[in-house]
Amino acid sequence: MKYEVDLNERLISFAVIMIDVSEALPKTFAGNHLSGQLIRSGTAPALNYGEAQGAESRNDFIHKMKIAAKELRETYNCLRIIKKKNWFPEEKLTQILDENNQLISIFVKSIETAKRNNTAK
């Protein structure tokens, strides 16, 4: 149970950071586009993880976890674009990208475990 709470808190903290990054982007056409995209993909994992916790079946859980992982990958690419544009301090963005990668790894492993448990059942 503690693992679930910790992951939930990490995802919520990550969403808050994505909002902060988004609000720091330039108010240009491209900046606004990436800002909106980052808000959507960067906050979605926390929300999808909450949905996964209330999944109706193991298959439903796996599906919702896959959606969260997909959103994390999208966020990672968005952050890489922001980094290449030098729109956010690099040292902070490096830490954020590392957290993003860690979260992706956690979701990939959780999905693999859930699939394995589903077939063993």
N, C-alpha and C positions, 0 to 999 in steps of 0.2 A: 504493500500500500504506500509506503514512504516513497518508493521509486515513482509511482504515478503522480504523487503530489509534487515531487521535485521536478519531474518532466513538465507537468502542467505549469508550475511556476516559471521554469526556464522558457517555456513557449510564450507565456504572458509577458515576461521581461523582454524577450526577443521582439514581440509585437510592439511593445512600447519603444524600443530602440528603432524599429523600422519607421515608426511615426516620427521620431526625432530626426532621423536621416532624411525622411521625406520632406519635412518642414524646412530643412536646411538647404534643399536644392534650389537652384536659381529659378526665378519666376519667368522662364522662357518657355517657348512651345515644347521643346525637348525636355526641359526640366520638369514642367508640369505633367507631361506624359509619363515620364519615369516615376515621378512622385506618386501619381495615382496608381500606377502599376505596382509600385513597392508597397503602398498601403494595402492593396487587395491581396497580393501574394504573401506579403510579410506578416499579415495578421491572420490569414486564413488557417495556418497550421494549428494555432491555439484553439480556434473555434472548431476545426475538424477533429482535433484530438478530444475535445469535450464531447462531440457527437459520438466518437468511437467508444468512449467510455460507457455510453448508453446504447451500444449496438444491440440489435435484436438477435443476431446470430454471429458465429465466428466469421462467416463469410462477409457479413455486413461490417464487422470490425475490420477485417482485412481491407475491404474496399475503402472505408473511410481513412484508414492509415495510409493507403496508397495515395489517396487524394492529398493528404497532408504532406507526404514526401514529395509529391509532384510540385506542390506549391513552394516547398523549401528549395527545390532545384531551380524553379523559376526565379525565386528571390535571389539565389546565389548568382545567377547570370545578370540580373538587374544590378546587383551590388558591384559586380565586376565592371559593368559599363560605367557606373558612377565612379569607380576607382580610376578607370582609364581616362575619364573626363576630368579627373582631379577636382571633383565637386564636393568632396568631404575629406577631412584630415586622414591621411594615409595610415598613420599609426592606429587610429581608432577603427578605421575600416578593416584593417588587417585582423584585429581582434574580433570584429563582427563577423567577418568571413570565416574565421576559425570556429566560432560558435555555430554558425550556419552549417558548416561541414560536420561538426559533431552531432548536431540535431539530425541531419540527413542520415548519418551512420546509425544513430539510435533507431530511427524509423525503419531503415532497411533491415536491421537485425530483428526488430520486433515483428516485422511483416514475415520474415523468414521463419521465425519461431512459431508464429501463429499458423502459418501454412503447414509447417511440420506437425504441429499439434492437431491440426485439422485432418491431415491424412492419417495420422496415427490413431485417430478416434474411431 
